[in-house]
Amino acid sequence: MIRDLDQETHTLHAANFVIIGGGTIGLLIAQKIAKLELGKVVVLELGGEKVSSAAESLPKVLFPKEQYAGAADGRFVGLGGTSARWGGAMIPFLPEDFQSEFRDLVIETNQYVSEIEGIFSLPQGPYEVQDSITFPSYVTRLAKWPKFSKRNLAQLLEGDMKSLPNLFIYKNAKVKKFNGKNSKIISVEVENSKVHNYLFESEKFIIAAGAIESTRMLLEIEEEYSESENSRSKSMTGSFFSDHLSVKIANLSPIDKTKLNMLLGYRFASGGSMSNIRFELEPDSSARKFLPPHFIHISFNTNLPGAFGTLREIFRILQEGGFPPAGHFLKLLSYFPWILRALFWRFFRRRLLYPDNAEIEMHLVIQQEPDAGNQVLLYKKSDANDENRAIQISWEVTQRDITNTLRVFKHFKAVWHESECINYVDAIFLDDEEVLSTLSKGGGIYHPSGSTRISFNGHEGSVDSNLKVNAMDNLYLVSTSVLNSGGAANPTMTEMMLGLRLVDYLGKE
């Protein structure tokens, strides 16, 4: 059931599991724990039933190096969290993007692919594509997108959230402090929006508050409860903060627009889900010896005025749980001819029709090289207007990232001219300076990772392979921040699968 902490009268609560964060991961694992009847589950969500931007509720972020835009634009509070605004691309990692123990973990985690597909009503089946354009040294893969009505976890799991008798979700619940003793968290102190205090005790605690906020919480816990300065330094929590970097590398001019859309356009599957093509390095490609994991995708500019932009805005409002204004529907009437053609493409060709004024572009998304100098840090001076400590994100694109980007760009330009793509589209590649001009900003992908990385030897990381925090016996953390590097795929599906794997581990425990 969903409760409002602003209306709660009891100040002391007990549970078997307390999950901090009612966003994408928090709601997913809470529902599974409750369905397995492992005990009483409490979810503490800072926001309300509607999502809002991070700047309104989360601690202030300072940037001693480059400004990391994902700290504001990529974070949301409220039930459903980022999933209320998220595009929804689901694709598992290729194990070959990783090494040694982490590669083995990815192989094990990918066993949960079918479970995720079932939750989001995605079509079952492989993520590799045969009926599309191919490039030497690259494999063609599909990212699967749930339909808009199944992207927001708060809407998707609403029935279970309200009906499961052992699941209690508290909104307007701001976690202030973790209380620990003898390497265990005993309770969390929580404040509602009226500044009334509550205490939640539990056997196990799971932090699932997003990559940056989860890292901040763990930094505060380690600062207070780690046994020594030496043990804190070994954890390296906050270090190796990284993201995917995205840059436009070419503008495309179709020779055969219909053929191009059939081969590379967004595809519709049964049930209303979609998928789009991307190109990743083949698992056994020799290029892996000198190129980092990355992918190339072709898209059109969705911010242009027209029928597609209006439809997209309508569906985004519905995804957030709102109702579009009447003016949006009236706009569609003026685009009626395109709507008819789009419906034909949707139901007979199973493709999304490019808008008539579409600017078709090619983008490179590359794994940022993990660097210990890119960090999330606690800021020692509190903001006088905010009891929460500010944090620092000391992040920048390094020279190694620049070198890697140019190497991948040069390699892909060469294989482009060896592919059949030149029969359907002319590519006007940008020059190196144009590509690098946007690299320093990251490109707006917002897939943060690395700041609470998995350790397989008990040191030099924050959590073990089962996501238990190394310094604590009953504290777990689920976030993209546990990924040691970004790989060449969107990390959300892997993050979800790691969460499902954690629940099964806790069930066996």
C-alpha positions as CSV (number, residue, x, y, z in Angstrom):
1,M,0.0,0.0,0.0
2,I,1.1,3.6,-0.6
3,R,1.2,5.9,2.4
4,D,2.0,9.5,2.9
5,L,4.6,10.1,5.7
6,D,3.0,13.5,6.2
7,Q,-0.1,11.8,7.5
8,E,1.6,9.1,9.6
9,T,1.1,9.2,13.4
10,H,3.3,6.3,14.5
11,T,6.9,7.4,14.8
12,L,8.5,3.9,15.1
13,H,8.3,1.3,12.4
14,A,9.8,-2.2,12.0
15,A,10.3,-4.2,8.9
16,N,12.3,-7.1,7.4
17,F,13.5,-5.0,4.5
18,V,13.8,-1.2,4.1
19,I,14.5,0.1,0.6
20,I,15.7,3.7,0.2
21,G,14.3,5.0,-3.1
22,G,11.0,4.4,-4.8
23,G,12.2,4.9,-8.3
24,T,12.9,2.4,-11.1
25,I,15.0,-0.1,-9.1
26,G,13.5,0.4,-5.7
27,L,9.9,-0.4,-6.8
28,L,11.0,-3.3,-8.9
29,I,12.9,-5.1,-6.2
30,A,10.3,-4.2,-3.5
31,Q,7.6,-5.8,-5.5
32,K,9.6,-9.0,-6.1
33,I,10.6,-9.3,-2.4
34,A,7.0,-8.8,-1.4
35,K,5.7,-11.4,-3.9
36,L,8.2,-13.9,-2.7
37,E,6.8,-13.3,0.8
38,L,10.3,-12.8,2.3
39,G,8.9,-10.5,5.0
40,K,7.6,-7.0,5.5
41,V,9.0,-4.5,2.9
42,V,9.1,-0.8,3.4
43,V,10.1,1.6,0.6
44,L,11.1,5.2,1.6
45,E,10.6,7.7,-1.3
46,L,11.8,11.3,-0.9
47,G,9.2,12.6,-3.4
48,G,5.5,12.3,-3.9
49,E,3.4,10.5,-6.5
50,K,4.5,12.9,-9.3
51,V,8.1,13.2,-10.3
52,S,10.0,16.4,-10.0
53,S,13.6,17.5,-10.9
54,A,16.5,16.7,-8.6
55,A,17.3,20.4,-8.0
56,E,14.0,20.8,-6.0
57,S,14.7,18.1,-3.4
58,L,18.2,16.6,-3.5
59,P,21.4,18.1,-2.0
60,K,23.2,20.9,-3.9
61,V,25.9,19.7,-6.3
62,L,29.2,21.6,-6.9
63,F,31.4,21.1,-9.9
64,P,35.1,21.9,-9.4
65,K,35.9,20.7,-12.9
66,E,33.4,20.5,-15.8
67,Q,29.7,20.7,-15.1
68,Y,28.2,17.3,-15.2
69,A,24.7,18.0,-16.6
70,G,23.3,14.6,-15.6
71,A,23.4,15.8,-11.9
72,A,20.4,18.0,-12.7
73,D,18.8,16.7,-16.0
74,G,19.2,13.0,-15.4
75,R,17.8,12.7,-11.9
76,F,14.2,12.8,-10.6
77,V,12.4,12.2,-7.3
78,G,9.0,10.8,-6.8
79,L,7.4,7.4,-7.3
80,G,8.7,5.8,-10.4
81,G,11.7,8.1,-10.5
82,T,13.6,8.3,-13.8
83,S,11.2,5.8,-15.4
84,A,8.5,8.5,-15.5
85,R,10.7,10.4,-18.0
86,W,12.9,7.6,-19.4
87,G,13.1,6.6,-23.1
88,G,13.0,2.9,-22.1
89,A,15.8,1.3,-24.2
90,M,16.4,-2.2,-22.9
91,I,19.4,-4.2,-24.1
92,P,21.7,-6.6,-22.2
93,F,25.5,-6.1,-22.1
94,L,27.7,-8.1,-24.3
95,P,30.0,-10.0,-21.9
96,E,32.9,-9.3,-24.2
97,D,32.8,-5.6,-23.2
98,F,34.2,-6.7,-19.8
99,Q,37.1,-8.7,-18.3
100,S,37.6,-11.6,-15.9
101,E,35.2,-11.8,-13.0
102,F,33.0,-8.9,-14.1
103,R,32.5,-10.7,-17.5
104,D,31.4,-13.8,-15.6
105,L,29.0,-11.7,-13.6
106,V,27.5,-10.2,-16.7
107,I,26.9,-13.7,-18.2
108,E,25.2,-14.7,-15.0
109,T,23.1,-11.6,-14.8
110,N,21.9,-12.0,-18.4
111,Q,20.0,-15.1,-17.3
112,Y,17.3,-12.6,-16.1
113,V,16.7,-11.2,-19.5
114,S,13.4,-13.2,-20.0
115,E,12.1,-12.0,-16.6
116,I,12.7,-8.4,-17.5
117,E,11.0,-9.0,-20.9
118,G,8.0,-10.4,-19.1
119,I,7.7,-7.5,-16.7
120,F,7.7,-4.9,-19.5
121,S,5.8,-7.0,-22.0
122,L,8.7,-7.0,-24.4
123,P,9.0,-9.6,-27.2
124,Q,11.0,-12.6,-26.3
125,G,14.0,-13.4,-28.4
126,P,17.5,-12.5,-29.4
127,Y,18.9,-8.9,-29.5
128,E,21.0,-9.6,-32.6
129,V,19.5,-8.7,-36.0
130,Q,20.0,-10.4,-39.4
131,D,17.7,-8.4,-41.7
132,S,19.6,-5.1,-41.6
133,I,22.7,-3.4,-42.9
134,T,25.9,-4.8,-41.6
135,F,29.4,-3.3,-41.1
136,P,32.7,-5.1,-41.0
137,S,33.8,-5.8,-37.4
138,Y,30.4,-4.8,-36.1
139,V,27.3,-6.8,-35.0
140,T,23.8,-5.3,-35.5
141,R,21.8,-5.3,-32.2
142,L,18.3,-4.2,-31.2
143,A,17.4,-2.1,-28.1
144,K,13.8,-3.0,-27.1
145,W,11.6,-0.2,-25.9
146,P,8.4,-0.9,-23.8
147,K,5.4,1.0,-25.0
148,F,4.8,4.3,-23.2
149,S,2.1,2.9,-20.8
150,K,4.6,0.3,-19.5
151,R,7.7,2.5,-19.0
152,N,6.8,4.2,-15.7
153,L,7.3,1.7,-12.9
154,A,4.9,3.5,-10.6
155,Q,2.1,2.9,-13.2
156,L,3.2,-0.5,-14.3
157,L,3.3,-1.9,-10.7
158,E,0.5,0.2,-9.3
159,G,-1.8,-2.8,-8.7
160,D,0.8,-4.7,-6.6
161,M,1.9,-1.5,-4.8
162,K,-1.6,-1.1,-3.6
163,S,-2.6,-4.7,-3.0
164,L,0.4,-6.6,-1.6
165,P,-0.3,-6.8,2.2
166,N,3.4,-6.9,3.1
167,L,4.5,-4.0,1.0
168,F,4.4,-0.4,2.4
169,I,5.5,2.5,0.3
170,Y,6.0,5.8,2.0
171,K,6.2,9.0,0.0
172,N,7.5,12.3,1.3
173,A,10.1,10.3,3.3
174,K,13.5,12.0,3.5
175,V,16.2,9.7,4.9
176,K,18.4,11.8,7.3
177,K,20.7,9.4,9.0
178,F,21.7,5.8,9.2
179,N,22.2,4.4,12.7
180,G,24.7,1.5,12.9
181,K,26.3,-0.8,15.4
182,N,28.9,-3.6,15.0
183,S,29.0,-3.4,11.2
184,K,25.3,-3.4,10.9
185,I,22.7,-0.8,10.2
186,I,20.1,-0.9,12.9
187,S,17.7,1.9,11.7
188,V,17.2,5.0,9.6
189,E,16.0,8.3,10.8
190,V,13.5,9.8,8.4
191,E,11.8,13.2,8.1
192,N,8.6,14.1,6.4
193,S,7.9,17.4,4.5
194,K,6.5,18.9,7.8
195,V,9.9,18.2,9.4
196,H,8.5,15.5,11.8
197,N,10.9,12.7,12.5
198,Y,10.4,8.9,12.3
199,L,12.5,5.8,12.9
200,F,12.5,2.7,10.7
201,E,14.2,-0.4,12.0
202,S,14.9,-3.4,9.8
203,E,16.9,-6.6,9.4
204,K,18.2,-5.6,6.0
205,F,18.6,-2.2,4.2
206,I,18.9,-1.7,0.4
207,I,20.0,1.7,-1.0
208,A,18.4,2.2,-4.5
209,A,18.3,5.9,-4.8
210,G,20.1,6.4,-8.1
211,A,23.8,6.5,-8.9
212,I,24.7,9.9,-7.5
213,E,22.4,9.9,-4.4
214,S,23.3,6.3,-3.5
215,T,26.9,7.2,-3.7
216,R,26.4,10.2,-1.4
217,M,24.5,8.1,1.2
218,L,27.3,5.4,1.2
219,L,30.0,8.1,1.6
220,E,28.2,9.4,4.7
221,I,27.8,5.8,6.1
222,E,31.4,4.9,5.5
223,E,32.6,8.2,7.0
224,E,30.7,7.5,10.2
225,Y,30.9,3.7,10.6
226,S,34.1,2.5,8.8
227,E,36.6,1.1,11.3
228,S,39.5,3.2,10.1
229,E,40.8,5.7,7.6
230,N,42.6,2.8,5.9
231,S,39.4,0.8,5.3
232,R,37.7,3.9,3.9
233,S,40.4,4.4,1.4
234,K,40.3,0.8,0.2
235,S,36.6,1.1,-0.6
236,M,37.2,3.9,-3.1
237,T,33.5,4.9,-2.9
238,G,33.0,7.9,-5.0
239,S,36.1,7.3,-7.2
240,F,36.0,6.2,-10.9
241,F,32.7,8.1,-11.6
242,S,32.1,7.9,-15.3
243,D,29.4,8.0,-18.0
244,H,28.8,7.2,-21.6
245,L,29.9,10.0,-23.9
246,S,27.7,10.8,-26.9
247,V,28.6,12.8,-30.0
248,K,27.1,13.4,-33.4
249,I,29.5,12.2,-36.1
250,A,27.6,12.6,-39.3
251,N,24.5,14.1,-41.0
252,L,22.8,11.7,-43.4
253,S,21.1,12.4,-46.7
254,P,18.9,9.5,-47.9
255,I,19.3,8.2,-51.4
256,D,16.5,5.7,-50.9
257,K,14.5,7.0,-47.9
258,T,12.0,4.1,-47.9
259,K,14.8,1.4,-48.0
260,L,16.8,3.2,-45.4
261,N,13.8,3.4,-43.0
262,M,13.0,-0.3,-43.6
263,L,16.6,-1.3,-42.7
264,L,17.4,1.1,-40.0
265,G,14.2,2.7,-38.8
266,Y,12.5,2.1,-35.4
267,R,10.6,-1.2,-35.5
268,F,7.2,-2.0,-34.0
269,A,6.7,-5.4,-32.4
270,S,3.5,-7.1,-31.2
271,G,1.9,-5.4,-28.1
272,G,3.0,-1.9,-29.1
273,S,6.7,-2.1,-28.0
274,M,9.4,-0.8,-30.3
275,S,13.1,-1.4,-31.1
276,N,15.9,0.4,-32.8
277,I,19.1,-0.6,-34.4
278,R,22.6,0.0,-33.1
279,F,26.0,-1.3,-34.1
280,E,28.4,-2.7,-31.5
281,L,31.8,-4.4,-31.9
282,E,31.6,-8.1,-32.7
283,P,32.4,-10.2,-29.7
284,D,35.5,-11.6,-31.4
285,S,36.5,-8.5,-33.4
286,S,40.2,-7.8,-33.5
287,A,39.3,-4.1,-33.1
288,R,38.6,-4.7,-29.4
289,K,42.4,-4.8,-28.9
290,F,42.6,-1.0,-29.6
291,L,39.0,0.4,-29.3
292,P,36.9,0.7,-26.1
293,P,33.3,-0.5,-26.0
294,H,30.9,1.7,-28.0
295,F,27.9,1.8,-30.2
296,I,26.7,3.7,-33.3
297,H,23.1,4.5,-33.9
298,I,21.1,6.5,-36.5
299,S,18.3,8.7,-35.4
300,F,16.3,11.7,-36.5
301,N,16.1,15.0,-34.6
302,T,12.9,14.6,-32.5
303,N,12.9,18.3,-31.3
304,L,11.7,19.7,-34.6
305,P,8.1,21.0,-34.8
306,G,5.6,18.8,-36.5
307,A,3.3,15.8,-36.0
308,F,6.0,13.5,-34.6
309,G,7.1,16.0,-31.9
310,T,3.5,16.6,-30.9
311,L,2.7,12.8,-30.6
312,R,5.9,12.3,-28.6
313,E,4.9,15.1,-26.2
314,I,1.4,13.6,-25.7
315,F,2.9,10.1,-24.9
316,R,5.5,11.6,-22.5
317,I,2.8,13.4,-20.6
318,L,0.8,10.2,-20.3
319,Q,4.0,8.3,-19.2
320,E,4.3,10.8,-16.3
321,G,0.7,10.1,-15.3
322,G,-0.7,13.4,-16.6
323,F,-3.3,14.2,-19.2
324,P,-2.2,16.2,-22.4
325,P,-3.9,19.5,-23.0
326,A,-6.6,19.7,-25.7
327,G,-4.3,21.9,-27.8
328,H,-2.0,19.0,-28.4
329,F,-4.8,17.0,-30.0
330,L,-5.9,20.0,-32.1
331,K,-2.4,20.3,-33.4
332,L,-2.5,16.8,-34.7
333,L,-5.4,17.6,-37.0
334,S,-3.2,20.0,-39.0
335,Y,-0.8,17.1,-39.6
336,F,-3.5,14.7,-40.7
337,P,-1.9,13.6,-44.0
338,W,1.3,12.6,-42.3
339,I,-0.7,10.8,-39.5
340,L,-2.4,8.7,-42.2
341,R,1.0,7.7,-43.8
342,A,2.5,7.0,-40.3
343,L,-0.4,4.7,-39.5
344,F,0.2,2.8,-42.7
345,W,3.9,2.4,-41.9
346,R,3.0,1.5,-38.3
347,F,0.6,-1.4,-39.1
348,F,1.6,-2.6,-42.5
349,R,5.4,-2.1,-42.6
350,R,5.9,-2.2,-38.8
351,R,8.2,0.8,-38.9
352,L,8.1,4.3,-37.4
353,L,7.8,6.8,-40.3
354,Y,10.5,9.5,-40.3
355,P,8.9,13.0,-40.1
356,D,8.9,14.8,-43.4
357,N,11.3,17.5,-42.0
358,A,13.5,15.0,-40.2
359,E,17.2,15.7,-39.9
360,I,18.8,12.2,-39.9
361,E,21.9,12.0,-37.9
362,M,24.5,9.4,-36.9
363,H,25.7,9.3,-33.2
364,L,28.6,7.6,-31.5
365,V,28.2,6.6,-27.9
366,I,31.4,5.5,-26.2
367,Q,32.4,4.1,-22.8
368,Q,34.2,6.7,-20.8
369,E,37.5,5.4,-19.6
370,P,37.3,4.8,-15.8
371,D,39.6,7.4,-14.1
372,A,40.2,7.6,-10.3
373,G,40.4,11.4,-10.6
374,N,36.7,11.6,-11.6
375,Q,34.9,11.5,-8.3
376,V,31.8,12.1,-6.2
377,L,32.8,13.7,-2.9
378,L,31.1,15.0,0.2
379,Y,31.5,18.7,0.5
380,K,32.7,19.6,4.0
381,K,30.8,22.9,4.3
382,S,27.1,22.6,4.6
383,D,24.8,25.0,2.7
384,A,23.4,27.3,5.3
385,N,20.0,27.0,3.6
386,D,20.0,23.2,3.5
387,E,20.6,20.7,6.3
388,N,21.7,18.2,3.7
389,R,25.4,18.3,2.9
390,A,26.3,19.4,-0.6
391,I,28.3,17.1,-2.8
392,Q,31.0,17.7,-5.4
393,I,31.1,15.9,-8.7
394,S,34.7,16.4,-9.8
395,W,34.4,15.1,-13.4
396,E,35.8,15.8,-16.8
397,V,36.4,14.2,-20.2
398,T,40.0,13.2,-20.1
399,Q,42.7,13.1,-22.8
400,R,42.3,9.3,-23.0
401,D,38.6,9.8,-23.8
402,I,39.4,12.3,-26.6
403,T,42.0,9.8,-28.0
404,N,39.5,6.9,-27.8
405,T,36.7,8.9,-29.5
406,L,38.9,9.9,-32.4
407,R,40.2,6.3,-32.8
408,V,36.6,5.0,-32.9
409,F,35.5,7.8,-35.3
410,K,38.4,7.0,-37.7
411,H,37.7,3.3,-37.6
412,F,33.9,3.6,-38.2
413,K,34.4,6.0,-41.1
414,A,36.6,3.4,-42.8
415,V,34.1,0.5,-42.4
416,W,31.2,2.8,-43.4
417,H,32.6,3.0,-46.9
418,E,32.9,-0.8,-47.0
419,S,29.2,-1.4,-46.2
420,E,26.1,-1.5,-48.4
421,C,24.9,1.6,-46.5
422,I,26.5,3.8,-49.2
423,N,23.8,2.5,-51.6
424,Y,21.0,4.1,-49.6
425,V,22.4,7.1,-47.9
426,D,25.1,9.7,-48.3
427,A,27.0,10.4,-45.0
428,I,28.5,13.9,-44.5
429,F,30.9,13.1,-41.7
430,L,31.9,15.9,-39.3
431,D,35.6,16.8,-39.0
432,D,37.5,15.9,-35.8
433,E,37.1,19.4,-34.3
434,E,33.3,19.4,-34.8
435,V,33.1,16.0,-33.1
436,L,35.2,17.0,-30.1
437,S,33.4,20.3,-29.7
438,T,30.5,18.6,-27.9
439,L,32.4,15.8,-26.2
440,S,33.3,17.8,-23.0
441,K,29.6,18.1,-22.1
442,G,29.0,14.3,-22.3
443,G,26.2,14.4,-24.8
444,G,23.2,14.1,-22.6
445,I,23.1,10.3,-22.2
446,Y,23.3,10.2,-18.4
447,H,24.4,6.6,-17.7
448,P,26.5,7.3,-14.6
449,S,28.6,4.4,-13.3
450,G,31.7,3.4,-11.3
451,S,31.3,5.4,-8.1
452,T,30.3,2.4,-5.9
453,R,32.0,-0.3,-8.0
454,I,31.9,-4.1,-7.4
455,S,34.9,-5.6,-5.8
456,F,35.7,-9.3,-6.2
457,N,38.5,-9.4,-3.7
458,G,36.9,-7.6,-0.8
459,H,39.0,-4.5,-1.4
460,E,39.3,-1.7,-3.9
461,G,35.5,-1.4,-4.3
462,S,32.3,-0.6,-2.4
463,V,30.1,-3.7,-2.7
464,D,30.7,-7.4,-3.3
465,S,29.4,-9.4,-6.2
466,N,26.0,-9.8,-4.4
467,L,25.9,-6.0,-3.9
468,K,26.4,-6.2,-0.2
469,V,28.3,-3.1,1.0
470,N,31.8,-4.3,2.0
471,A,31.9,-2.4,5.3
472,M,28.4,-3.6,6.5
473,D,26.8,-7.0,7.1
474,N,23.2,-6.1,6.3
475,L,23.4,-3.2,3.8
476,Y,23.1,-3.6,0.0
477,L,23.2,-1.1,-2.8
478,V,21.6,-1.4,-6.3
479,S,22.5,1.2,-8.9
480,T,24.4,1.7,-12.1
481,S,27.1,3.1,-9.9
482,V,28.1,-0.5,-9.1
483,L,29.2,-1.1,-12.7
484,N,33.0,-1.0,-13.0
485,S,32.7,0.4,-16.5
486,G,30.0,1.5,-18.9
487,G,30.2,-1.2,-21.6
488,A,28.6,-0.5,-24.9
489,A,24.9,-0.7,-24.0
490,N,22.4,1.2,-22.0
491,P,22.9,0.1,-18.4
492,T,19.3,0.2,-17.1
493,M,18.4,-3.4,-18.1
494,T,21.5,-4.7,-16.4
495,E,20.9,-2.6,-13.3
496,M,17.4,-4.1,-13.1
497,M,18.7,-7.7,-13.6
498,L,21.3,-7.1,-10.9
499,G,18.4,-6.1,-8.6
500,L,16.4,-9.2,-9.4
501,R,19.5,-11.3,-8.9
502,L,19.9,-9.6,-5.5
503,V,16.4,-10.5,-4.4
504,D,16.9,-14.2,-5.4
505,Y,20.2,-14.1,-3.3
506,L,18.3,-12.7,-0.3
507,G,15.6,-15.3,-0.7
508,K,18.2,-18.1,-0.6
509,E,19.8,-16.5,2.4
